[in-house]
Amino acid sequence: MNKVRFVISLLLLPLLLVLGYNFLQLFFSFASKTNFNIVPFWLGIGVYILFQFVFFKPMSTYVFGHEFTHALAGILSGAQIKKFKVSKNGGSVTLNKDNIFITLSPYFFPLYSIIIIVVYFALAWFTDTTKLYSWFLFFSGAALAFHYALTFYAIKIGQEDMRVYGKFFSLVFVCFVNIIMVVFVLAWIFPDMINITDFFVKVFYDGVDFYKYIFTGVYKCLAFLKTK
C-alpha cells in the first residue's frame, strides 16, 4: 500500500505544481487589486505574524483546534469519540475508526477561519453587519495566518499524523488540499474578487496540457532508447 501511495503522490506532483502556480497567479492578482476596504485583511495577517515572531506561538489554542478538527472529522466520518484531551503539552483524540480525512484534516482545514466566516454570515441574516466588516476581514486574515504559520511549524517539528499514510504522500495530499481550501476561503470572504469556476477551469486545462507534455516527453525518451 505504501508503494501505491508513493506512485499516486508522484502522479499528483505535476497537478500540484499546476495548482500552486495558478494559485500564485490568483493571489498576486488579488493582492494587486487591494483597496482601502481590504486593508484590514492584510493587517490581520501582518499583525498575527508579528505577534508570533515577537511574542510567542499560541500553541494551546492551536492544539485545541487541531484535536477538535480530528474529532469533527471523525464525527463526519461516522466515528465515535472515546477520549478527548488537550493540555499545554499536547493533546489527543481517541476514535473508534480512522481514515485519511480524520488523520490529516487539521493540516488543511482552517477551523478558526471557518468559524469566523460562518459566524459573520450567520449574523448577517439577522442584523446589519456593515460596521463589523473591517473587523471580520481583520480576524479572517489573522486566523488564516495563524492556521498556516502554526501548521507549517507543527509539520516542521514532526507530527505522527504525517507518518500514518507515509510522509511523502501526506505532504503532497496536505499541500494539494490546502491550496484548494484557501481558494475557497478567499472566495467566501471576497466573492466579488475571486472566481472559483475560472480558477479551476484554468487548473484543469493547464493540468491536461502539462500531463500531455510530460507523457509525450517520456514516450519520446522511451522510443529513442529502443532505437539504441
Stockholm file with secondary structure:
# STOCKHOLM 1.0

chainA/1-228         MNKVRFVISLLLLPLLLVLGYNFLQLFFSFASKTNFNIVPFWLGIGVYILFQFVFFKPMSTYVFGHEFTHALAGILSGAQIKKFKVSKNGGSVTLNKDNIFITLSPYFFPLYSIIIIVVYFALAWFTDTTKLYSWFLFFSGAALAFHYALTFYAIKIGQEDMRVYGKFFSLVFVCFVNIIMVVFVLAWIFPDMINITDFFVKVFYDGVDFYKYIFTGVYKCLAFLKTK
#=GR chainA/1-228 SS CHHHHHHHHHHHHHHHHHHHHHHHHHHHHHHHTCCGGGHHHHHHHHHHHHHHHHTCCCHHHHHHHHHHHHHHHHHHTTCCEEEEEEETTEEEEEESCCCHHHHHHHHHCCHHHHHHHHHHHHHHTTSCCGGGHHHHHHHHHHHHHHHHHHHHHHHHHCCTHHHHTCHHHHHHHHHHHHHHHHHHHHHHHCTTTCCHHHHHHHHHHHHHHHHHHHHHHHHHHHHHHHTC
#=GC SS_cons         CHHHHHHHHHHHHHHHHHHHHHHHHHHHHHHHTCCGGGHHHHHHHHHHHHHHHHTCCCHHHHHHHHHHHHHHHHHHTTCCEEEEEEETTEEEEEESCCCHHHHHHHHHCCHHHHHHHHHHHHHHTTSCCGGGHHHHHHHHHHHHHHHHHHHHHHHHHCCTHHHHTCHHHHHHHHHHHHHHHHHHHHHHHCTTTCCHHHHHHHHHHHHHHHHHHHHHHHHHHHHHHHTC
//
